[in-house]
Structures are given as structure tokens and as C-alpha cells.
């Protein structure tokens, strides 16, 4: 028993020491970044950005962001940070890639001139992962050619996360031992496709999974190309739109009928196409994100800004899309009102009941008691009613 207690005590001590080290590391991580950070924003859900990515964002001087980055992440940037939208949608580009590259260089030099190498610098916030069909490598190389250091903070990619939240694991011990990510939107300047559909069809036939990005507009051609290389039309296929967001929708079908199912459901980009046996899987527990009670609901939170976050986090955990729109503002009472409150608190023994109508009232009461050099003992003879 003594030995067990000693081991337990040592384990707790080591744990606490490691916890302190990690907290110190988290506190300093944002001061060690390069002038430019390519940060993967994740697939959509606010919570799926990495710890390192969030630290860079919270220290940024400039945030240059894509259309697929969750707008809620922008609220994590400092209040005085410059926010620049360079998002791209099909056929709609706010800036060309060359213009974005030039902007990164210009803003990095501005930050270096103003703050030196130790400043917060520029965050290039990119949907998903910066290097997976995100042109992050091109941006990093362009910065390097102009003498500007650039770090990469990887992100969770939609090709894994979106199917997972639709109940589809991209690999499975009994069904799929490999997964291949494929772009459905190649460089339009290419004379012909560089995608080897014969090899892809063979991968699926031998127990692999294909995840196509940006391919909904070419779904019919993708199906035709795979089928022309002997992939059976009965092969399971699925399409997941707006993966990991509250408005996520998906369809499951077969290679033969998936284009019709997508059309009937009205699904469009952004979406991930999944082809392979896992697209037809149905096992207990895989549908967790689909069965959350508030999935697909939009909830307006009108609490004061300082109190909205906790409620918002609870609602989001239940699957809701939360919009924070504070309709009240908690401000100090005027001097005359505070004087009346203080007078009443000094005569608490004369009152039978004290009513507190909100958590704000309880906080205000604690502040006024402290101001009068009183504490909870002053309430000993008074009944409390709280809302």
C-alpha cells in the first residue's frame, strides 16, 4: 500500500510538472513564428483548427483568408488586425493567384518594417490543409524567392473530415486499406488530364478509397472515366457537401446512380466525392455527428458578449449553428443607484428576502459587498431567491 501510494504521488507530481511545461509552451508558441504563416483552417467546423494555427491567428497583424475558411475564425484575430478576403469560388476570384502572391510579399515586408522579426506577422488562412490542393506550396516558394521566411501549419483536410462526419471512415480494417486524394478540378491550361483513371479504378477494385475534391461539376465525367476502366457501376459512392458545418448534407448511392442522387438532392460545391466500399458502410456509432439533436438548426444567442461563448459552445456541441447577436450590454449603474444599493446592503438584517434576477446581479452583489468590506456572512439572516 505504501509503495502504491508513493507511485501514485510520483505520477501526479510528474503530470503536474508536464502540465506546467505545456502551458508555458502554449503561452509562448505565438512568439516563435516566421514573418508569414500558412495556416490550415480545417474543413469548416470552428473547433477543427490546430492549436498552433489558432495561436498564430491570435497573434497576427494581417490575416489573408480564403473563402472556405470559417468566418468565425476571424474573430480570433486581434481587434486591430487587418483582414483581407482573397477567397476564390468557381468562376469568381477576388484576386488572381499572382495578385495574392504579391500581396503576401507586400504585407510581410510591412510587418517586418514595423515590428521586426518578432512581430505577429502575416497569417495566410487557407481552408483545409495549405498543401493539399491549396496552392500553399506555390505561395511558400514565391515568398522564399523574395527572401521572406514562411512556415506551414498543417490543417485537417475535408477529404477525411467530411466523410467522417457523414458516417464514412475513409479506411477500414475489413474494407479499405488505402485512400487516395484526387483533384476533380485540374489546371484548365493542361492539354489533357494527368489523372490515371485506370490506376484509380484498380485501386478501388483492390480495396481502396477515392476522395475527389472540387469535382461535383465533373461528377458525370468522373463516373464515366472510372466505369470505362472496368470499375463496376455497383461500387458504392457518396457525396458530402459543406462537410463538418451545421448545413452539411450528403447522399449515398452507387457509381451508376450517384449523379442522379446529387441532382435530386440539390447538392453542389463545395463537396467531397467518395468512391469505394466504405461509402456503403453502415455500422453502429459511425453516425454520431448525424444524430446530434440540434443538427441542422440555427440558434440565435442574444446574451451579452461576455456570457455568450459558454452557451454557444454547448449548443454547437449539440450540432447547432450558433449566431451571436448580443441584444443587451451590461454597464455599471449610476452613482445615485449604487448609493441606494449600498444603503440597502448595510441594512440586510432588516430584509427577509433578497432577489437576484440574473448571474449579472449575483456578480454585482459580490462587487458591492466587497466595496463595503462585507462578505457572504452578511447574508446569513436573509433568504435568497435567484433566477
C-alpha positions as CSV (number, residue, x, y, z in Angstrom):
1,X,0.0,0.0,0.0
2,X,2.8,2.4,0.8
3,X,4.6,1.6,-2.5
4,X,1.3,2.1,-4.4
5,X,0.8,5.5,-2.7
6,X,4.3,6.5,-3.5
7,X,4.0,5.6,-7.2
8,X,0.6,7.4,-7.4
9,X,2.1,10.5,-5.7
10,X,5.1,10.5,-8.1
11,X,2.8,10.1,-11.2
12,X,0.7,13.1,-10.1
13,X,3.9,15.2,-9.5
14,X,5.3,14.3,-12.9
15,X,1.9,15.0,-14.5
16,X,1.7,18.4,-12.9
17,X,5.2,19.3,-14.0
18,X,4.5,18.3,-17.6
19,X,1.2,20.2,-17.4
20,X,3.1,23.4,-16.4
21,X,5.6,22.9,-19.2
22,X,2.9,22.5,-21.8
23,X,1.1,25.6,-20.5
24,X,4.3,27.6,-20.7
25,X,4.9,26.2,-24.2
26,X,1.3,27.2,-25.3
27,X,1.9,30.7,-23.9
28,X,5.0,31.3,-26.0
29,X,4.2,29.5,-29.2
30,X,2.8,32.6,-30.9
31,X,6.1,34.4,-30.5
32,X,8.2,31.9,-32.4
33,X,6.5,32.2,-35.8
34,X,8.1,33.2,-39.2
35,X,7.0,36.5,-40.8
36,X,4.4,34.5,-42.8
37,X,2.4,31.5,-41.6
38,X,0.4,29.4,-44.0
39,X,-2.3,28.1,-41.6
40,X,-4.7,25.3,-42.4
41,X,-8.1,26.5,-41.2
42,X,-9.5,22.9,-41.3
43,X,-12.6,21.6,-43.1
44,X,-15.1,24.1,-41.8
45,X,-16.0,23.5,-38.1
46,X,-14.5,26.2,-35.9
47,X,-13.0,23.6,-33.5
48,X,-11.0,21.8,-36.1
49,X,-8.2,24.3,-36.5
50,X,-5.0,23.2,-34.8
51,X,-3.7,24.6,-31.5
52,X,-0.6,26.0,-33.3
53,X,-2.8,27.5,-36.1
54,X,-5.0,29.3,-33.6
55,X,-2.0,30.7,-31.7
56,X,-0.7,32.2,-35.0
57,X,-4.1,33.6,-35.8
58,X,-4.4,35.3,-32.3
59,X,-1.0,37.0,-32.8
60,X,-1.5,38.1,-36.4
61,X,-1.0,41.6,-37.7
62,X,-2.6,40.7,-41.1
63,X,-4.9,37.8,-42.0
64,X,-5.3,37.0,-45.7
65,X,-8.0,34.4,-45.8
66,X,-9.8,32.1,-48.3
67,X,-13.5,31.7,-48.9
68,X,-13.6,28.2,-47.3
69,X,-12.1,29.4,-44.0
70,X,-14.8,29.6,-41.3
71,X,-15.6,33.3,-40.8
72,X,-15.9,32.7,-37.1
73,X,-12.1,32.1,-37.0
74,X,-11.6,35.7,-38.0
75,X,-13.0,36.8,-34.6
76,X,-9.9,35.2,-33.1
77,X,-7.5,37.6,-34.7
78,X,-6.6,40.7,-32.7
79,X,-9.1,43.6,-32.9
80,X,-6.6,45.8,-34.8
81,X,-5.5,43.1,-37.3
82,X,-6.0,43.8,-41.0
83,X,-8.4,41.3,-42.5
84,X,-8.1,40.7,-46.3
85,X,-10.5,38.4,-48.3
86,X,-8.8,36.8,-51.3
87,X,-11.3,34.0,-51.5
88,X,-12.0,32.0,-54.7
89,X,-15.2,30.4,-55.8
90,X,-15.8,28.7,-59.1
91,X,-15.6,31.4,-61.7
92,X,-15.3,34.2,-59.1
93,X,-11.9,35.3,-58.0
94,X,-11.4,38.4,-55.8
95,X,-7.7,38.3,-56.6
96,X,-5.7,36.2,-59.0
97,X,-3.1,33.9,-57.6
98,X,-0.3,36.2,-58.8
99,X,-2.0,39.1,-57.0
100,X,-2.3,37.1,-53.9
101,X,1.4,36.2,-54.0
102,X,2.3,39.8,-54.4
103,X,0.0,40.8,-51.6
104,X,1.7,38.3,-49.2
105,X,5.1,39.7,-50.0
106,X,3.9,43.3,-49.6
107,X,2.2,42.7,-46.3
108,X,5.1,40.6,-44.9
109,X,7.5,43.4,-45.7
110,X,5.2,46.0,-44.0
111,X,5.1,43.8,-40.8
112,X,8.8,43.3,-40.8
113,X,9.5,47.1,-41.2
114,X,7.1,47.9,-38.4
115,X,7.6,45.2,-35.9
116,X,10.8,43.4,-36.9
117,X,11.2,39.6,-37.0
118,X,9.5,39.2,-33.6
119,X,6.1,40.7,-34.6
120,X,2.9,38.7,-35.2
121,X,3.4,38.9,-39.0
122,X,1.0,37.7,-41.7
123,X,-1.3,34.7,-41.4
124,X,-2.4,33.2,-44.7
125,X,-5.5,31.3,-43.6
126,X,-6.4,28.6,-46.0
127,X,-9.3,26.2,-46.0
128,X,-8.4,22.6,-45.1
129,X,-4.7,22.0,-45.4
130,X,-2.4,24.5,-47.1
131,X,-0.6,21.9,-49.2
132,X,-3.5,19.7,-50.2
133,X,-4.9,21.2,-53.4
134,X,-4.5,24.6,-51.8
135,X,-1.6,26.1,-53.7
136,X,0.2,26.7,-50.5
137,X,3.5,25.3,-51.9
138,X,3.4,27.9,-54.7
139,X,2.9,30.7,-52.1
140,X,5.7,29.5,-49.9
141,X,8.1,29.2,-52.8
142,X,7.1,32.7,-54.0
143,X,7.8,34.2,-50.6
144,X,11.2,32.4,-50.4
145,X,12.2,33.8,-53.8
146,X,11.6,37.2,-52.3
147,X,13.7,36.5,-49.2
148,X,10.8,36.0,-46.8
149,X,10.6,33.0,-44.4
150,X,7.4,31.1,-44.3
151,X,6.2,28.4,-42.0
152,X,3.4,25.9,-42.7
153,X,0.8,24.9,-40.0
154,X,-1.0,21.8,-41.4
155,X,-4.7,21.6,-41.2
156,X,-7.4,18.9,-41.0
157,X,-8.4,18.1,-44.6
158,X,-12.0,17.8,-45.8
159,X,-11.3,14.5,-47.6
160,X,-11.0,12.8,-44.2
161,X,-13.2,15.0,-42.0
162,X,-16.3,15.5,-44.3
163,X,-16.8,11.7,-44.9
164,X,-16.2,11.0,-41.2
165,X,-18.9,13.5,-40.1
166,X,-21.2,11.7,-42.7
167,X,-20.6,8.4,-41.0
168,X,-18.0,7.2,-43.6
169,X,-14.4,6.2,-42.5
170,X,-12.1,6.6,-45.5
171,X,-10.2,3.5,-44.4
172,X,-11.5,0.4,-42.6
173,X,-9.7,-2.7,-41.5
174,X,-12.2,-5.0,-43.3
175,X,-13.0,-2.8,-46.3
176,X,-10.3,-0.3,-47.3
177,X,-6.6,-0.4,-46.7
178,X,-5.7,2.7,-48.7
179,X,-7.1,6.1,-49.5
180,X,-6.2,8.4,-52.5
181,X,-6.9,12.1,-52.7
182,X,-7.7,13.3,-56.2
183,X,-8.5,16.7,-57.6
184,X,-11.6,17.0,-59.6
185,X,-10.6,20.4,-60.9
186,X,-7.2,20.3,-62.7
187,X,-5.4,23.2,-64.1
188,X,-7.5,24.3,-67.1
189,X,-4.4,25.0,-69.0
190,X,-3.4,21.4,-69.2
191,X,-3.9,19.9,-72.7
192,X,-5.2,16.6,-71.2
193,X,-5.9,15.1,-67.8
194,X,-2.9,13.9,-65.8
195,X,-5.1,11.6,-63.7
196,X,-4.6,7.9,-64.3
197,X,-8.2,6.7,-64.1
198,X,-7.2,3.2,-64.9
199,X,-4.9,3.1,-61.8
200,X,-7.7,4.7,-59.7
201,X,-10.2,2.1,-60.8
202,X,-7.7,-0.7,-60.0
203,X,-7.2,0.8,-56.5
204,X,-10.9,0.8,-55.7
205,X,-11.3,-2.7,-57.1
206,X,-8.5,-3.9,-54.8
207,X,-9.9,-2.3,-51.6
208,X,-9.0,1.3,-51.8
209,X,-11.0,4.6,-51.3
210,X,-11.0,7.6,-53.6
211,X,-11.8,11.1,-52.3
212,X,-12.3,13.7,-55.1
213,X,-12.0,17.4,-54.2
214,X,-13.8,20.1,-56.2
215,X,-15.3,17.5,-58.5
216,X,-19.1,17.9,-58.2
217,X,-19.3,19.9,-61.5
218,X,-17.5,17.0,-63.3
219,X,-19.2,14.1,-61.4
220,X,-20.6,12.6,-64.6
221,X,-17.2,12.6,-66.3
222,X,-15.5,11.1,-63.2
223,X,-18.1,8.3,-63.1
224,X,-17.7,7.7,-66.9
225,X,-13.9,7.7,-66.6
226,X,-13.9,5.1,-63.8
227,X,-16.5,2.9,-65.4
228,X,-14.6,2.9,-68.7
229,X,-11.8,1.2,-66.9
230,X,-13.9,-1.7,-65.6
231,X,-14.9,-0.3,-62.2
232,X,-18.3,-1.9,-61.6
233,X,-21.3,0.6,-61.6
234,X,-22.5,-1.1,-58.4
235,X,-19.5,0.3,-56.5
236,X,-20.7,2.4,-53.5
237,X,-20.3,6.2,-53.9
238,X,-21.2,9.2,-51.7
239,X,-21.1,13.0,-51.9
240,X,-20.8,15.2,-48.8
241,X,-21.5,18.9,-49.1
242,X,-20.3,21.5,-46.6
243,X,-18.6,18.8,-44.5
244,X,-18.4,19.4,-40.7
245,X,-20.6,22.5,-40.9
246,X,-24.2,22.6,-39.5
247,X,-25.6,22.7,-43.1
248,X,-23.7,19.6,-44.0
249,X,-25.7,17.3,-46.4
250,X,-24.8,14.1,-48.1
251,X,-26.1,11.4,-50.4
252,X,-25.1,7.7,-50.7
253,X,-25.7,5.7,-53.8
254,X,-23.8,3.7,-56.3
255,X,-21.4,4.8,-59.1
256,X,-24.2,4.3,-61.6
257,X,-26.8,6.4,-59.8
258,X,-24.8,8.9,-57.7
259,X,-25.0,11.8,-60.2
260,X,-28.8,11.5,-60.3
261,X,-29.0,11.4,-56.4
262,X,-26.8,14.5,-56.2
263,X,-29.0,16.3,-58.7
264,X,-32.2,15.4,-56.9
265,X,-30.8,16.4,-53.6
266,X,-29.6,19.8,-55.0
267,X,-26.1,19.2,-53.7
268,X,-23.4,21.4,-55.2
269,X,-19.9,22.5,-54.4
270,X,-18.0,22.6,-52.0
271,X,-18.3,18.9,-51.7
272,X,-16.2,15.7,-51.4
273,X,-16.9,12.7,-53.6
274,X,-16.1,9.3,-52.0
275,X,-15.9,6.2,-54.1
276,X,-15.2,2.7,-52.7
277,X,-16.7,0.1,-50.3
278,X,-16.6,2.4,-47.3
279,X,-19.2,4.7,-49.0
280,X,-21.7,2.0,-48.4
281,X,-20.7,1.2,-44.8
282,X,-23.4,1.2,-42.1
283,X,-22.1,0.3,-38.6
284,X,-23.2,1.4,-35.1
285,X,-21.6,4.6,-33.8
286,X,-20.4,5.9,-37.1
287,X,-23.4,8.3,-37.4
288,X,-22.7,10.3,-34.2
289,X,-22.5,13.7,-35.9
290,X,-25.6,12.9,-37.9
291,X,-27.7,12.2,-34.8
292,X,-26.8,15.2,-32.6
293,X,-30.2,16.6,-31.5
294,X,-29.7,20.2,-32.8
295,X,-28.0,19.2,-36.1
296,X,-29.2,21.5,-38.9
297,X,-30.7,24.1,-36.5
298,X,-29.6,27.7,-36.4
299,X,-29.7,29.3,-33.0
300,X,-29.5,33.0,-32.2
301,X,-27.8,33.8,-28.9
302,X,-28.7,37.2,-27.6
303,X,-26.8,37.1,-24.3
304,X,-24.2,39.8,-23.5
305,X,-20.9,39.2,-25.4
306,X,-19.0,38.2,-22.3
307,X,-21.5,35.5,-21.5
308,X,-22.4,34.2,-24.9
309,X,-19.4,31.9,-25.5
310,X,-20.2,29.2,-23.0
311,X,-23.8,28.9,-24.2
312,X,-22.7,28.9,-27.8
313,X,-20.2,26.1,-27.1
314,X,-22.8,24.0,-25.5
315,X,-25.2,24.5,-28.4
316,X,-22.5,23.8,-31.0
317,X,-21.7,20.6,-29.2
318,X,-25.3,19.5,-29.8
319,X,-24.9,20.2,-33.5
320,X,-26.4,23.7,-33.8
321,X,-25.1,26.6,-35.9
322,X,-24.8,29.5,-33.5
323,X,-25.1,33.1,-34.4
324,X,-24.1,35.5,-31.6
325,X,-26.1,38.8,-31.7
326,X,-25.9,40.4,-28.2
327,X,-29.0,42.5,-27.6
328,X,-28.0,43.7,-24.1
329,X,-25.0,45.4,-22.7
330,X,-24.0,45.2,-19.0
331,X,-22.9,48.6,-17.8
332,X,-22.2,49.9,-14.3
333,X,-25.2,51.6,-12.5
334,X,-25.0,55.4,-11.9
335,X,-23.7,56.8,-8.6
336,X,-27.2,57.5,-7.2
337,X,-28.4,54.0,-7.8
338,X,-25.2,52.4,-6.4
339,X,-25.7,54.6,-3.2
340,X,-29.2,53.2,-2.8
341,X,-27.9,49.6,-3.2
342,X,-25.1,50.2,-0.7
343,X,-27.6,51.6,1.8
344,X,-29.8,48.6,1.4
345,X,-26.9,46.1,1.8
346,X,-25.9,47.8,5.0
347,X,-29.4,47.1,6.3
348,X,-29.6,43.5,5.1
349,X,-30.7,42.2,8.5
350,X,-34.0,44.1,8.1
351,X,-34.9,42.2,4.9
352,X,-36.4,38.7,4.8
353,X,-35.7,38.1,1.1
354,X,-33.0,39.2,-1.3
355,X,-33.8,38.5,-5.0
356,X,-31.2,38.1,-7.7
357,X,-32.6,38.2,-11.2
358,X,-29.6,37.0,-13.2
359,X,-26.0,35.9,-12.9
360,X,-25.1,39.5,-13.6
361,X,-27.0,40.6,-10.4
362,X,-25.1,38.0,-8.4
363,X,-21.8,39.3,-9.7
364,X,-22.8,42.9,-9.0
365,X,-23.8,41.9,-5.4
366,X,-20.4,40.4,-4.8
367,X,-18.7,43.5,-6.0
368,X,-20.9,45.8,-3.9
369,X,-20.3,43.7,-0.7
370,X,-16.6,43.8,-1.3
371,X,-16.7,47.5,-1.8
372,X,-18.4,47.8,1.6
373,X,-15.8,45.4,3.1
374,X,-18.5,42.8,3.6
375,X,-18.7,39.1,2.5
376,X,-21.1,36.3,2.4
377,X,-21.7,36.3,6.2
378,X,-23.7,39.5,5.7
379,X,-26.4,37.3,4.0
380,X,-26.6,34.8,6.9
381,X,-30.0,36.1,8.1
382,X,-31.5,36.7,4.6
383,X,-33.3,34.3,2.3
384,X,-32.1,34.3,-1.3
385,X,-34.3,34.0,-4.4
386,X,-32.4,33.6,-7.7
387,X,-33.3,33.4,-11.4
